Amino acid sequence: MSEHSSLGPTGIVMMNLGGPKNLDEVGPFLLKLFEDREIIQLPVQDFLGPFIAKRRTPKVQKLYEGIGGGSPILKWTELQGQGMVQRLDKLSPATAPHKFYVAFRYIDPFSEDALRQMKADGIKRAVAFTQYPQFSCATTGSSLNELWRAANRLRLEQEFNWSVIDRWPTHPKFIEAMTKTVKQGLELFSEDERDDALLLFSAHSLPLSVINRGDAYPQEVGATVHEVMKCLDFSHEYLLSYQSDVGPVPWLGPSTESVIKELGKKKRQNVLVVGIAFTSDHIETLSEIDIEYGELAHEVGVSNFKRAPALNGDPLFQDALAQVVYEHLQSGEACSRQYGLRCPGCVNEQCRNILKPVAAFKRTAVGSRQ
């Protein structure tokens, strides 16, 4: 079933956590992160969250100084959004014109900013499009919950007809774009080193409390890795690790840092890191992988440490974004079949909701305990 043009222009909300654009925004960004119980659950969070944020701010500001003073994630999201809607207008004239809106979780533009602009633009048909290919309650789920809360705060609950693109970890065009970046990364090695290169896929870690509730993230990241390796004909050895754990709680591993140390002990010389859950450059690639892990690799004897380029402004990735949205609009569905299935340990009444959905969808009940 395809969409009907009678609904007018289509608004596509590109959701992500975002990143501080300058050093002054680092503190407020961290404060919102450590106060958010949907991502990190701390004892006495109202006290400990602000304490950790304040303590970490100077260190994180120095890291941002090292990559130019701020995160480029807004620049890349806007460029990707522009390419996406240009392609969508040609792919799907029945739902055109298409307009994109950025909704970050911890920094402006916030969900409120996107919703206000959508109303001003006369949008009625809206798509909430996660920019995390692999679903997690802590990322996509948290961003959707905040989007619905923002609509309630603005009294816009009935303003838009919503559907949700909640995951796309194995979409063929996305896999094609990721495979391209791996091949580009392998070209950084000389011919005699290339065959020996180990592919280290690195994804953002999550607190184990999220994973142990039954979160889908680990298996979806693994599915992406498998599909990329399949496209590469399993031409290289590969591993999957997780990075960017913060705060005094257990996180999903193995950590990328620990894996690099072990590879050094095993005398591996050629390692290509692939940011498998990141769709653009930001502090986790430009600082954590390139600088911090690059220095660590040198220290432990991994002499040839490279990173595959991020998707950033790659036209092939813009093709992928447009294709994901096009297929979603053509389906007429409110979300994926999997979206309505709560984690077995979910106790959040708001999870897996959709405001004024374009079609009915099945949503399971909240569990009795976490």
N, C-alpha and C positions, 0 to 999 in steps of 0.2 A: 504493500500500500504506500503510495507516495503522498507527499504533503500538498496542500492546496494553497494557491497564491492569495486566496481571499483573506488569509491571516495577516497579510502585509509583510513588512521587512522582518528578517530573522536576526535576532541578536544572539551572539555566541559569547558566553562568559568563559574566559580562559583563567582557570583557577590554579594558584600556586601559593607557596608560603611567602615568596618574595625575598627581598634582601635590601639592606640599607643602601641608599643612593650616595650617602656621604658619611663622614665620621660622626657627625652630630646625631645621626639616626641610629647608630649602633646600639646605644643604651636603651632607647625605647623599643627597638626591635627585640633585643634579648629579654627585656622585661615581659613583653607579651608572650614570648616563647615559653619562658619558665613559669608563667602564671597559668598556662593552658593545660588543664588536667586531661584534655582529650589526647594530648601527645605525651606529656611527662607527668607522672603521678609521684609527688613527693610528700613525705610526712610534713605536717604543718606548712603546707604549700604557700599560704598567704604570707608567711614570714620567710621561709627558705627560698622561695622563687625569686623575690626581689633581691635577697641577699646574694644569691649566686649570680644573678644578672649584673648587679653592681660590681661584684668582684671580678667578673670576667670581662667587663666592658673595656678597660684599658688594653688588655691583651688582644682582644678581638679587633679593636681599633688599629693596633699595630699591624695585624694581619691584613686588614683592608688597605692600610697605607701601602703595603707591599704589592698590592695589585691595582694601584691607581687611585685609591681613596674611596671606592664604593663598589657595589655589586653591579655588573652589567646585565642582570637578569631582566630588568624592565625593557632595556633597549632591545634585547634579543626577542622577548615575548612580543613586543610591538611589531618588530620586523616579521616574525613568524605569522602573527595575526594578519598583517597586511597581505602577505603572500597567500595565506589561506583563503581570505574572503575574495581576493581577486580570482582565484581558481574556482571557488564555489559559485560565483556569479555566472561562470561559463558552464560549470558542471550541472548546476541546478537552477535554471532561470525561473522555475516555478516558485522557488522559495526566496528569490532575490528581491531587493538587494540584501546582502549579508553584511552585518556589522559586528566587529569584535569589541569586547570590553574586558579589560584586565581587572581581576579581583584577587588581590594578595591577602594573605592571612594576617601578617604582622606588620605591614607597612603600607602606606598609600601607593597606588589607589586600592582602597578597601572595597569590600562588597557593597557598602552603602554608595560609594562613588559610582560603581558600575550600574547599580540599580537606578539611581537618580538620573544618570545619563540615558539609560535605556528608556525610562519614562518620557524624558524630554524629547527623545528621538522617535517616539510613537511606536516603540516595539511592543508587540503583543505575543509573538511566538519566540520563546527563549530556550536556548540549549546551555546547560551547565556542562562545560567541557574540561575535565581534569587534565592538567598538563603533566600528571604522573602516569606514565603508561601502565604501571603495575599498581593495582588497588591496595590501599591500606586504610584502615579506620583512622589512623593518625594523620594521614596526609589528605587523600581525597575525601574520606569520611568527615574529617574535621572541617575541611573547607566547605563542604556541602552543608553541614550543620550550621556553620556561621553564615552562609548565604541565606538560608531559610530564616535564621534569627534576625539578620539584617532586614529582610523583607518585612518581617513582623514589626520590627522597630519603626520602620518607615511607613507602616500601614499599607504595604503594597502586596499583601498576600494574594489578592485576587487580580492583580494587574497583568500578570503574564501567564501564558500557558507553557508549562515547563516540561522538558525532558532532560535526561542526564546521560552523558557519555562517561561512564564510571571507570572504564578500564579499556586498554587496547594493547596488551603486552605482546601479542603474537600477530598483530595486523601485518599482512604481507609487505605493505609499503614502508611501514616503520622498520620491520626487520631488514628490508632492502637498504634503507638509509643507514641503519646501524652497521650492517655488513660492509657498506662502503667506507665508513669511518675506520673500521678495523683494517681493511685493506690499505687505506691511506696511512694508518699507523705503522703497518708492516713495511711500507716503503721507506720509512725512516731508518731501517736497518740495512746494512750492506747485504749483498746477495749471499755471502757466506755465513752471515749471522741470522738471516731471516728465518730459515727453516728451524733453527734452534730456539727461536723466540717463544717464550711461554706467555699465553694470554691470561692476564689477571683481570677478570671482570670485577669491578668494584661498585657496590650500591650503597646508598645511605642506610645506615643501621637504624634499628628501632628498639625501644625498650622491650625487654623480654615480657613484661607484663602485658603489652599489647599483643605480642606473638602468642603467648600462652592462652589468651582468650579465644584463639582460633583464627587470628588474622590471616588473610590470604596472601600477604606480601611475599613471604619466602618462596612459595611455589610459583607465583607469577613471575618473580625475578628469574627463577630457575628456568621457567618456560621460555622467557626471552633469550636467555643465554643459549639454551638448547637449539632454538630456531636459528639464531645467528651462526652457531657452530655447524648446523646442518647445511646452511647456505655456503659455508666455507669448506664443506666436505670433510669436516673434522680434521682439517689439515695441520693443526697445531695442538699441543697439550694446553689445557686450560684449567683455571681454578675460579671460584667465586668467593669473594670476601666482602666485608662490610666496613664502612668508615663513618667518621663524624659522631661518635658517641660522646655525650656530654652529661654531666650531672652524676650524683651518687646513687645510681640505680643500675642493675645489670642490663646489658645490651646484647642484641643478636650478634653472633660471631660466626666464623673467625674474623678478627679485625684485620683490615688491610695492612696495618702496621705490623702485626705479629706475623702475618704471612710473608711479608718482605724480609723480615728478620730470618725466618726459617729458610727462605730461598737463598739468602746469603750464606747460611750455614751449609746448604747443599751445593754451594759453588755454582749456582745458576747465574749466568752473566747477562743474558738477554731477556728482558721482561717488558712486555707492552701492557700498560694499564688501560682498561676500557671502562669509562663511566657508563654503565649499562642502564642506570635508572635516572640519568640526568639528560635533559633535552637541550641544555645550553650551558655555557661556561658561567661559573660563579665561584664563590670562595672555596667550595669543596674541590673544584678542579684546579683553579688558578693558583691557590695558596696551598691547600692541604696535599693534593697530589703532586703538583709541579714542584713546589718548594720543599714542604716538610718531608714528604715521602721520597722526593728526589734526593734530598740530603741524607736521609736514612739509608736509602739504597746504596749510595756511595760509601757510607760508613761501614756497611755490612758486606761490601764486596760485590754488589750487583752493578757491574761497571757500565752496562748499557741499558739504562732505564728510560723508557719512552712512554708517552701517553697518546692514545688515538685522539684525533681532534673531536671536539664536541659538535653537535649537529648545528647549532647556531643559525647562520643564514643560509644553510644548504638548501637550494631549490627542491631537491629530492625530498627533504623532510617537510617542506611546505606542501608538496604534492601529497605526502602521507597525511598531514593534518586535514587537508581538504577532503581526501578520500574517506577518512574516518567519519567526518561530519556528514558528508554526502550519503554514505551508506546508512548512517543513523537516521537521517531525515527520510530517506526512502523507506525505511522499515516501518515508520509510523509508531514505533514502540517508545515507551516512556523511559526505558533503561535496559540494561542487559538482564538476562534471566537470573544471573548470580547476584545482582545488586540487592534484591529484597531479602536475601538470606543473611540473617544476622550471624555474627560470631557466636559460637555455642555459649560463651561466657558473657555475652553482652548484657549490660544492665542500664544502658542509656536509652531512654524512651524516644529520644529524637532521632536515633540512627536509622538510616535507610528510608528516610522520608523524602517525598517530593511534593512541593507545593503545587496545587492545581495541575496535576499531571495531564499530559495530552492523551494518555491511554491508561487503562487499568493495569496494575502490576501487583504481584503477590509479595506481601511483606510479612515475614514471620514475627511471632510474638517475642517480647523481651524475656530473657531467661531470669530465673529467680535468684541467681547468685553469680558472682564474677569469678 
